[in-house]
């Protein structure tokens, strides 16, 4: 029978935002054969459904430095591509319709001040000016952060993938993974739905929610 196995140094499963960016950064730092597998196309899964609003403040405070790094990474990618990725400063508005929720907005305000991020409480009239369709009578408290950005995650994933390809990364699309290969408690590759196998000493699972 025909041998349907292949070998690569680093295998990444999932060509969305995570998989494409991991491939790009590894291609810059590793002298290795890198292969990315996706059951559909680049950025077609969870990436395409993402809200794409990059909130600087998170109630899980350990995520805040990661978000800050994301802003820097996007800027660096734009510099390398010498183009704008179309990011838009849209701001983020937090609303509370009851006194019970006010404490959550106050926590956001404290975090913003601690990290030197601009944000402030605004009035219901301010909210109505931004959102004419809203019922301002139901807005008890509101907190606005003007500098948060919308970044199209599909565009971002595609840009990372294009840069990774220039660095020699191979993208195999329309290849559905059916299982992992395991040797001595170590993941050693994947098996595809067509029965073929790809072996690799390093396997990165970057599949999305769907």
C-alpha positions as CSV (number, residue, x, y, z in Angstrom):
1,X,0.0,0.0,0.0
2,X,1.1,3.6,-0.7
3,X,2.7,5.3,2.3
4,X,0.4,8.2,3.2
5,X,2.6,9.7,5.9
6,X,4.5,12.9,5.9
7,X,6.9,14.6,8.4
8,X,7.2,18.2,9.5
9,X,9.1,19.9,12.4
10,X,6.2,21.9,13.9
11,X,2.6,21.1,13.1
12,X,-0.2,23.6,13.9
13,X,-3.8,22.6,13.8
14,X,-6.1,25.5,13.0
15,X,-5.5,28.4,10.7
16,X,-7.4,31.1,12.5
17,X,-6.2,34.0,14.5
18,X,-4.2,31.9,17.0
19,X,-2.9,29.4,14.5
20,X,-1.8,31.9,11.9
21,X,-0.1,34.2,14.4
22,X,1.7,31.3,16.1
23,X,2.9,30.2,12.7
24,X,4.2,33.7,11.9
25,X,6.1,34.2,15.1
26,X,7.6,30.7,15.0
27,X,8.7,31.2,11.4
28,X,10.6,34.3,12.6
29,X,12.4,32.6,15.4
30,X,12.7,28.9,14.4
31,X,14.7,27.3,11.6
32,X,12.1,24.6,11.1
33,X,9.6,23.2,8.7
34,X,6.2,24.5,9.8
35,X,2.9,23.2,8.6
36,X,-0.6,24.6,9.4
37,X,-3.7,22.4,8.9
38,X,-7.3,23.6,8.7
39,X,-10.5,21.8,7.9
40,X,-11.7,24.8,6.0
41,X,-9.9,27.9,5.0
42,X,-7.7,30.5,6.8
43,X,-9.7,32.5,9.3
44,X,-13.0,30.8,8.4
45,X,-13.9,29.4,11.8
46,X,-14.2,31.1,15.2
47,X,-12.0,33.9,13.9
48,X,-14.7,35.1,11.4
49,X,-17.3,35.1,14.2
50,X,-15.3,37.1,16.7
51,X,-16.6,40.4,18.0
52,X,-13.1,41.9,17.2
53,X,-13.4,44.6,19.9
54,X,-10.1,44.7,21.8
55,X,-11.0,45.9,25.3
56,X,-8.0,47.0,27.2
57,X,-9.6,46.4,30.6
58,X,-10.6,42.9,31.7
59,X,-12.0,41.8,35.0
60,X,-9.6,38.9,34.8
61,X,-6.6,41.2,35.4
62,X,-4.0,38.7,34.2
63,X,-5.4,39.2,30.7
64,X,-4.6,43.0,30.7
65,X,-0.9,42.7,29.9
66,X,-1.8,40.2,27.1
67,X,-4.2,42.8,25.6
68,X,-1.6,45.5,25.8
69,X,0.8,43.2,24.0
70,X,-1.9,42.6,21.3
71,X,-2.0,46.3,20.6
72,X,1.8,46.3,20.2
73,X,1.8,43.2,18.0
74,X,-0.8,44.6,15.6
75,X,1.2,47.9,15.3
76,X,4.4,45.9,14.6
77,X,2.6,43.8,12.0
78,X,1.4,47.0,10.3
79,X,4.9,48.3,10.3
80,X,6.3,45.1,8.7
81,X,3.5,45.0,6.1
82,X,3.8,48.8,5.5
83,X,0.0,49.0,5.3
84,X,-2.9,49.8,7.7
85,X,-5.0,46.8,8.7
86,X,-8.1,49.1,9.0
87,X,-8.3,49.1,12.8
88,X,-10.9,51.6,14.1
89,X,-10.9,53.4,17.4
90,X,-14.5,53.0,18.4
91,X,-14.4,53.0,22.2
92,X,-16.3,50.8,24.6
93,X,-19.4,51.6,26.5
94,X,-20.3,49.8,29.7
95,X,-23.9,50.2,30.9
96,X,-25.7,49.3,34.1
97,X,-29.5,49.4,34.6
98,X,-29.5,48.7,38.3
99,X,-27.6,49.8,41.4
100,X,-26.4,46.2,41.9
101,X,-24.3,46.4,38.7
102,X,-22.7,49.8,39.6
103,X,-20.0,48.0,41.6
104,X,-18.8,46.2,38.5
105,X,-18.4,49.6,36.7
106,X,-16.5,51.0,39.7
107,X,-14.2,48.0,39.5
108,X,-13.6,48.7,35.8
109,X,-12.8,52.4,36.7
110,X,-10.3,51.3,39.4
111,X,-8.6,49.0,36.9
112,X,-8.4,51.7,34.3
113,X,-6.8,54.2,36.7
114,X,-4.3,51.6,37.9
115,X,-3.2,50.9,34.3
116,X,-3.3,54.6,33.2
117,X,-6.1,53.9,30.7
118,X,-8.5,56.6,29.9
119,X,-12.1,56.1,31.0
120,X,-14.8,57.9,32.8
121,X,-18.4,57.8,34.0
122,X,-20.8,59.6,31.7
123,X,-24.4,60.6,31.9
124,X,-27.5,59.0,30.4
125,X,-27.7,62.0,28.1
126,X,-24.2,61.4,26.8
127,X,-25.1,57.8,26.1
128,X,-28.2,58.9,24.2
129,X,-26.1,61.2,22.1
130,X,-23.8,58.3,21.2
131,X,-26.7,55.8,20.7
132,X,-29.9,57.7,19.7
133,X,-31.9,54.5,19.6
134,X,-31.3,53.6,23.3
135,X,-33.9,54.1,26.1
136,X,-31.9,56.4,28.2
137,X,-34.4,56.1,31.1
138,X,-33.2,52.6,31.7
139,X,-29.5,53.7,31.9
140,X,-28.6,54.1,35.6
141,X,-24.8,54.2,35.2
142,X,-22.5,54.2,32.3
143,X,-18.8,54.1,31.8
144,X,-17.0,55.0,28.6
145,X,-13.5,54.0,27.4
146,X,-12.8,56.0,24.3
147,X,-9.6,54.4,23.1
148,X,-10.6,50.7,22.6
149,X,-10.2,49.5,19.1
150,X,-12.1,47.3,16.6
151,X,-9.7,45.1,14.7
152,X,-11.1,42.8,12.0
153,X,-9.9,39.4,13.2
154,X,-10.3,37.9,9.7
155,X,-8.1,40.5,8.2
156,X,-5.6,40.1,11.0
157,X,-5.5,36.3,10.7
158,X,-5.0,36.6,6.9
159,X,-2.2,39.1,7.3
160,X,-0.4,36.8,9.8
161,X,-0.9,33.9,7.4
162,X,0.5,35.8,4.4
163,X,3.6,36.8,6.3
164,X,4.1,33.3,7.6
165,X,3.8,32.0,4.0
166,X,6.5,34.4,2.9
167,X,8.7,32.9,5.7
168,X,8.2,29.4,4.2
169,X,5.2,28.1,6.3
170,X,3.0,25.6,4.5
171,X,-0.8,26.0,4.9
172,X,-2.9,22.9,4.0
173,X,-6.5,23.9,3.8
174,X,-9.6,21.7,3.6
175,X,-7.8,19.0,5.6
176,X,-9.9,17.8,8.5
177,X,-8.2,16.2,11.5
178,X,-9.7,13.0,12.7
179,X,-7.4,12.2,15.6
180,X,-4.1,12.7,17.4
181,X,-1.1,10.3,17.1
182,X,0.4,9.4,20.5
183,X,3.6,7.6,21.3
184,X,4.7,7.0,24.8
185,X,2.3,9.6,26.3
186,X,3.6,12.2,23.8
187,X,1.6,13.6,20.9
188,X,3.6,12.8,17.8
189,X,1.3,14.0,15.0
190,X,-2.2,13.8,13.6
191,X,-4.3,11.6,11.4
192,X,-6.5,13.2,8.7
193,X,-10.0,12.2,7.7
194,X,-8.6,10.8,4.4
195,X,-6.5,8.4,6.4
196,X,-3.1,10.1,5.9
197,X,-0.9,11.0,8.8
198,X,1.5,13.9,9.5
199,X,4.2,13.3,12.1
200,X,5.8,16.1,14.1
201,X,7.8,16.3,17.3
202,X,5.9,19.5,18.1
203,X,2.1,19.8,17.7
204,X,0.2,23.0,18.5
205,X,-3.6,22.7,18.8
206,X,-5.0,26.1,17.8
207,X,-8.5,25.1,16.8
208,X,-11.4,27.4,17.7
209,X,-14.6,26.9,19.5
210,X,-16.4,25.4,16.5
